[in-house]
Amino acid sequence: MKRFLHRLVISCERDDLFLRVVFFLSGLLFGGLGVVMLVYASTHSSTSLLAEVLFWVFGILFTAGGGLMVSRCALSAQSRMARFLDRNLPDAAGLEDGALLLIAIYLPAVLLTPFLRFLGLRGQRSNSMHDNGNRIARPPT
């Protein structure tokens, strides 16, 4: 079973459409969390000043990070922003450790990717994907 999951993770990491769906879902999750924090900070005046400042700071950071992640699904795979996000965001190497990521992001992405392929959407193909340390390089097609 562990070998099967490892092969599934490797095949999903090579699929550009899967990565785009993962970035879209994670951007919606973190951006939505940021918006909820901002709404809470602006509507509840009974919180202390320190809590209000922390809600505003983390809300803005989560919203900006979510916006960056959502933008990754529309960027070219060779753009600077896409390479930056691929290099610096955590991957699915330790699925046992991230139960929230598994349930909230990766499971819907695994289910949505074949559905999007059925509808005719395809990921972006590239002739060479460089190994950046935490991703497996795609073989030339």
Secondary structure as the mmCIF struct_conf table of DSSP 4:
data_model
#
loop_
_struct_conf.conf_type_id
_struct_conf.id
_struct_conf.beg_label_comp_id
_struct_conf.beg_label_asym_id
_struct_conf.beg_label_seq_id
_struct_conf.end_label_comp_id
_struct_conf.end_label_asym_id
_struct_conf.end_label_seq_id
HELX_RH_AL_P HELX_RH_AL_P1 LYS A 2 ARG A 14
HELX_RH_AL_P HELX_RH_AL_P2 ASP A 16 THR A 43
TURN_TY1_P TURN_TY1_P1 SER A 45 SER A 46
BEND BEND1 THR A 47 THR A 47
HELX_RH_AL_P HELX_RH_AL_P3 LEU A 49 ARG A 72
TURN_TY1_P TURN_TY1_P2 CYS A 73 ALA A 74
BEND BEND2 LEU A 75 LEU A 75
TURN_TY1_P TURN_TY1_P3 ALA A 77 GLN A 78
BEND BEND3 SER A 79 SER A 79
HELX_RH_AL_P HELX_RH_AL_P4 ARG A 80 ASN A 88
BEND BEND4 LEU A 89 LEU A 89
BEND BEND5 ALA A 92 ALA A 92
TURN_TY1_P TURN_TY1_P4 ALA A 93 ASP A 97
HELX_RH_AL_P HELX_RH_AL_P5 ALA A 99 LEU A 101
HELX_RH_PI_P HELX_RH_PI_P1 LEU A 102 TYR A 106
HELX_RH_AL_P HELX_RH_AL_P6 LEU A 107 PHE A 118
TURN_TY1_P TURN_TY1_P5 LEU A 119 GLY A 120
BEND BEND6 ASN A 127 ASN A 127
BEND BEND7 GLY A 133 ARG A 135
HELX_LH_PP_P HELX_LH_PP_P1 ILE A 136 PRO A 140
#
